[in-house]
Amino acid sequence: MKELKSVFSREELTENAVKLLKKIIATPSMSRDEYNVSLIIEGFFNEHQMTVNRFKNNIWATNKHFDAGKPSILLNTHHDTVKPNKAYTLDPFIPVEKDGKLFGLGSNDAGASLVAMAQTFLYFYEAEDLTHNLVIALTAEEEISGLDGIEALFPQLPNVELAIVGEPTKMNLAIAEKGLLVIDGEMTGTPSHAAHPNNDNAIVKCMQDLQNILTFKFPKVSDYLGEVKVTLSVINAGTQHNVVPEKCQFTLDVRVTDEYTNREVFEIIQSQMKSKLTPRSFRLNSSKIDVNHPFVQAGLALGRTTYGSPTSSDQAIIPCTSVKLGVGDSLRSHTADEFVYIDEIREGIDIYIKILEKIL
């Protein structure tokens, strides 16, 4: 890589990042309602004379000296948020900087990663003779695994070989991520008056069926992600104390490891249960990157660690090799009075740049 035409200090990049993040926090951007925040992000690119593209509420760009003959590395994170929960004591849409922290909805998940990636992209934008193109995509609907986010945009992106997904990981490398499979189930029985004998009680049969799958052990265990995890998250049956209902309905939340596809896990679960099962989707599969990949090795050389992530992200629908690496702490995501440390943003920019310098 030749010397950059424009050199930004880490302090300048951090100041710019915090300024942008405050604008993003102040602009409500719940899933499917991200247009206004996409304008803020688009304005950042225009302000720095970078060519920017839009597809729906997704904003993306390529480096200035883009070469169609080279593969691309993608910086991707999302600008949508969940709704603020009722436990907030601060206004979720007023950015507050205090004691080295920046408070606000989406500050940690995933605004800090977004602004750190934006500044990193700015840093490399005018670099010449890179080994790869650098592409950035700041996308919508991640929090709801929507169809109009990165999944819709990805076919328009140029020859992506590696995606870096910005989610709170404390800037350590999540080299594997669990997939998500949601299954709706129904057990039927014979309705009757509660005072009479009934050996075909839908609720009792369902409890037995659920106990069977909740204690079931999947044979394959992942080195980084451990076991497939099946959780009963919803159950509904009956409306009156003296009536045995004809059915019992439930929902299973299944976190799938890289040892299985979602479809394989569904078939195993179905083989172990008598209930009628209906998968909502097979699209949110697990992912994994080889620990010997140059990007992972560059991160390890900087003292970062690797781990398997139990939470799902847009990694699940990105159809290429990917790694999750971002600013902040996943434990703060979706919590009241969400915040990120300013120093975390500074560190994030520094680590993104240093890793990319080793492979671009």
C-alpha positions in Angstrom: 0.0 0.0 0.0 1.4 3.4 -1.0 1.5 6.3 1.5 -2.0 7.8 2.0 -2.7 11.1 0.3 -4.7 12.2 3.3 -3.5 11.3 6.8 -5.9 11.6 9.8 -4.7 11.3 13.3 -6.5 8.9 15.6 -7.7 11.8 17.7 -9.2 13.5 14.7 -10.9 10.3 13.7 -12.2 9.7 17.2 -13.6 13.3 17.5 -15.3 12.9 14.1 -16.7 9.5 15.2 -18.2 10.8 18.4 -19.7 13.8 16.6 -21.4 11.5 14.1 -22.6 9.1 16.7 -24.3 11.9 18.6 -26.2 12.8 15.4 -27.2 9.1 15.0 -28.4 8.8 18.6 -30.5 11.9 18.2 -32.2 10.4 15.1 -34.7 7.7 16.0 -34.0 4.7 13.7 -36.1 1.7 14.8 -36.2 -1.2 12.3 -38.1 -0.4 9.1 -38.0 3.3 10.0 -34.4 4.2 9.3 -34.7 6.7 6.4 -33.8 9.8 8.5 -30.7 8.2 10.0 -29.7 6.9 6.6 -29.7 10.6 5.5 -27.4 11.5 8.4 -25.0 8.7 7.3 -25.2 9.7 3.7 -24.3 13.2 4.7 -21.1 12.0 6.3 -19.9 10.6 3.0 -20.9 13.7 1.1 -19.2 15.9 3.7 -15.9 14.2 3.0 -16.3 14.1 -0.8 -16.7 10.3 -0.9 -18.9 8.8 -3.6 -21.8 7.2 -1.9 -24.6 4.8 -3.0 -28.1 4.2 -1.6 -30.3 1.1 -1.9 -33.5 1.6 0.1 -32.3 2.6 3.5 -28.8 1.0 3.0 -25.8 3.3 2.4 -22.7 1.9 0.8 -19.5 3.0 -0.9 -16.2 1.7 -2.4 -12.7 3.1 -2.0 -11.7 5.9 -4.4 -9.3 3.8 -6.5 -11.7 0.8 -6.8 -10.4 -1.9 -9.1 -13.0 -4.3 -10.5 -10.2 -7.0 -11.0 -9.6 -7.2 -7.2 -11.6 -8.9 -4.5 -13.2 -6.8 -1.8 -13.2 -6.6 1.9 -16.6 -5.4 3.3 -17.1 -3.3 6.5 -20.7 -3.9 7.5 -22.9 -3.0 10.4 -26.4 -1.7 11.0 -28.0 1.6 11.8 -31.4 0.4 13.0 -32.2 -0.1 16.7 -34.7 -1.9 18.9 -37.3 0.2 20.6 -36.2 1.8 23.9 -37.4 -0.2 26.9 -39.4 1.3 29.7 -36.6 1.1 32.2 -34.7 4.1 30.7 -34.0 6.9 33.1 -32.4 9.1 30.4 -34.0 10.2 27.2 -32.8 7.5 24.7 -32.6 10.0 21.9 -30.6 12.7 23.6 -26.9 11.9 23.5 -25.3 12.5 26.8 -21.5 12.5 27.3 -20.5 11.9 30.9 -17.6 10.3 32.8 -16.0 9.1 29.6 -19.2 7.5 28.4 -21.7 8.4 25.6 -25.2 7.4 26.5 -28.1 6.9 24.0 -30.1 4.3 22.2 -28.0 2.4 19.8 -24.7 3.9 21.1 -23.3 0.4 21.8 -25.4 -1.7 19.4 -24.2 -0.9 16.9 -23.6 2.9 16.6 -20.1 2.7 18.0 -19.1 0.1 15.4 -20.7 2.1 12.7 -18.9 5.3 13.3 -15.6 3.5 13.9 -16.0 1.7 10.6 -16.9 4.9 8.8 -13.8 6.6 10.1 -11.7 3.6 9.2 -13.1 3.7 5.6 -12.3 7.4 5.5 -8.8 6.7 6.5 -8.2 4.3 3.7 -10.5 5.9 1.1 -7.8 7.5 -1.1 -5.1 4.8 -0.6 -3.7 3.4 -3.8 -2.5 0.0 -4.8 -4.4 -1.9 -2.1 -4.4 -5.7 -2.4 -8.2 -5.6 -2.0 -10.9 -3.1 -2.5 -12.5 -1.7 0.6 -16.3 -1.5 0.7 -18.5 -0.2 3.4 -22.2 -1.0 3.9 -24.2 0.6 6.7 -27.5 -1.3 6.5 -31.1 -1.5 7.8 -33.3 -4.0 9.5 -30.6 -6.1 11.3 -32.6 -6.1 14.6 -35.5 -7.9 12.9 -33.5 -10.0 10.4 -35.5 -8.1 7.8 -35.4 -8.7 4.0 -34.5 -5.1 3.1 -31.1 -4.9 4.8 -27.8 -6.5 3.9 -29.5 -9.5 2.4 -31.2 -7.3 -0.3 -28.1 -5.2 -0.8 -25.4 -7.9 -0.9 -26.0 -8.9 -4.6 -25.1 -5.3 -5.6 -21.8 -5.3 -3.7 -18.6 -6.0 -5.8 -16.9 -9.4 -5.4 -16.8 -9.5 -1.5 -14.3 -12.1 -0.3 -14.4 -11.2 3.4 -17.0 -9.4 5.5 -16.2 -7.8 8.8 -19.4 -7.5 10.8 -19.5 -4.7 13.3 -21.3 -5.8 16.5 -20.2 -5.3 20.1 -17.3 -7.8 20.7 -15.0 -5.7 22.8 -12.9 -5.6 19.6 -12.1 -9.3 20.0 -12.7 -11.7 17.1 -15.9 -13.8 17.1 -14.7 -16.4 14.6 -17.9 -18.4 15.0 -21.5 -17.4 15.5 -24.6 -19.4 16.4 -27.4 -19.5 13.9 -31.1 -19.0 14.8 -33.9 -21.4 14.1 -37.4 -20.5 15.5 -39.9 -23.4 15.5 -43.6 -23.1 16.2 -45.2 -26.3 17.5 -48.6 -27.7 18.2 -49.8 -30.8 20.2 -53.4 -31.8 19.7 -55.6 -33.9 22.1 -59.2 -34.5 23.0 -61.1 -31.6 24.5 -63.3 -32.5 27.5 -64.8 -31.3 30.8 -62.0 -31.2 33.4 -64.1 -33.3 35.8 -64.0 -36.3 33.6 -61.1 -38.7 32.9 -59.0 -37.8 29.8 -56.0 -39.7 28.8 -55.5 -37.5 25.7 -54.9 -34.2 27.4 -53.1 -31.9 24.9 -51.2 -30.0 27.6 -49.9 -33.1 29.4 -48.9 -34.7 26.1 -47.1 -31.4 25.1 -45.3 -31.2 28.5 -44.0 -34.8 27.9 -42.9 -33.9 24.4 -41.2 -30.7 25.4 -39.4 -32.4 28.3 -38.0 -34.9 25.8 -36.5 -32.3 23.5 -35.3 -30.0 26.2 -33.2 -32.8 27.7 -32.0 -34.1 24.3 -28.3 -33.9 23.6 -27.2 -33.3 20.0 -24.3 -35.6 19.1 -21.9 -33.0 17.6 -20.4 -30.3 19.8 -18.6 -27.3 18.3 -15.1 -26.3 19.4 -16.1 -22.7 19.6 -19.9 -22.7 20.0 -20.5 -25.7 22.2 -23.8 -27.5 22.0 -26.9 -26.7 20.1 -29.2 -24.9 22.6 -33.0 -25.5 22.5 -35.1 -23.1 24.6 -38.8 -23.1 25.2 -39.8 -19.4 25.0 -43.6 -19.4 24.4 -46.4 -21.7 25.4 -50.2 -21.3 25.2 -53.1 -23.5 25.9 -56.6 -23.3 27.4 -59.0 -20.5 28.3 -61.1 -21.9 31.2 -60.2 -23.9 34.3 -62.9 -26.5 33.7 -62.2 -27.2 30.1 -59.4 -29.4 28.8 -58.3 -27.7 25.5 -58.0 -29.4 22.1 -54.4 -28.1 21.5 -51.3 -26.7 23.2 -49.1 -24.4 21.1 -45.5 -23.4 21.8 -42.4 -21.8 20.3 -38.8 -23.1 20.5 -35.8 -20.8 20.1 -32.9 -22.9 18.8 -29.3 -21.7 18.6 -27.5 -23.7 16.0 -23.7 -24.3 16.0 -21.4 -24.6 13.0 -21.6 -28.4 13.3 -25.1 -28.4 11.7 -27.3 -26.5 9.2 -30.6 -25.2 10.4 -32.4 -27.8 8.3 -30.4 -30.7 9.8 -31.2 -29.5 13.3 -34.9 -29.2 12.5 -35.0 -32.7 11.1 -33.4 -34.0 14.3 -35.8 -32.2 16.5 -38.8 -33.4 14.5 -37.5 -37.0 14.9 -37.5 -36.6 18.7 -41.0 -35.0 19.0 -44.6 -36.0 18.4 -45.9 -32.5 18.1 -46.5 -30.9 14.7 -43.6 -28.5 14.1 -43.3 -25.6 11.7 -40.0 -23.8 11.1 -40.4 -20.0 10.6 -37.2 -19.9 8.4 -34.0 -21.7 7.6 -32.1 -18.6 6.5 -30.3 -17.6 9.7 -27.5 -20.2 9.7 -24.4 -20.4 11.9 -21.1 -19.1 10.5 -17.4 -19.8 11.0 -14.0 -18.5 9.8 -10.8 -20.5 9.9 -8.5 -19.4 12.7 -5.6 -19.4 10.2 -7.3 -16.8 8.0 -5.0 -13.8 7.5 -7.5 -11.4 9.0 -7.8 -13.5 12.2 -4.0 -13.9 12.4 -3.6 -10.2 12.0 -5.9 -9.6 14.9 -4.2 -12.2 17.1 -0.9 -10.5 16.3 -2.3 -7.4 17.9 -3.2 -9.2 21.1 -6.9 -9.7 20.3 -8.6 -13.0 21.4 -11.0 -15.3 19.5 -14.3 -16.8 20.7 -17.6 -18.2 19.6 -20.6 -15.8 19.8 -23.9 -17.1 21.1 -25.8 -14.1 19.6 -27.0 -13.8 16.0 -26.3 -11.0 13.6 -26.4 -10.2 9.9 -23.5 -12.6 9.7 -26.2 -15.3 9.4 -27.3 -14.0 6.0 -24.0 -12.9 4.5 -23.1 -15.4 1.8 -19.3 -15.3 2.2 -16.5 -15.7 4.7 -17.1 -13.4 7.7 -15.9 -12.4 11.1 -17.6 -10.4 13.8 -15.5 -7.6 15.3 -16.9 -4.5 16.8 -16.8 -1.8 19.5 -18.6 -2.1 22.8 -19.9 -4.9 25.0 -22.7 -7.2 23.9 -24.0 -7.3 27.5 -25.0 -3.6 27.2 -27.1 -4.2 24.0 -30.8 -3.6 24.4 -30.4 -2.5 28.0 -31.8 0.7 29.6 -29.5 3.8 29.5 -27.3 2.1 26.9 -23.8 3.6 26.6 -20.4 3.1 25.0 -17.0 4.4 26.3 -15.3 7.1 24.2 -12.1 5.2 24.7 -13.7 2.1 23.2 -14.5 4.0 20.0 -10.9 5.3 19.9 -9.6 1.7 20.4 -11.9 0.4 17.8 -10.7 2.7 15.1 -7.1 2.0 16.0 -7.6 -1.8 15.8 -9.6 -1.8 12.6 -6.9 0.3 10.9 -4.0 -1.8 12.2 -5.5 -5.1 11.1 -6.4 -3.8 7.7 -3.0 -2.3 7.3 -1.6 -5.8 7.6 -3.8 -7.3 4.8 -4.5 -4.5 2.4 
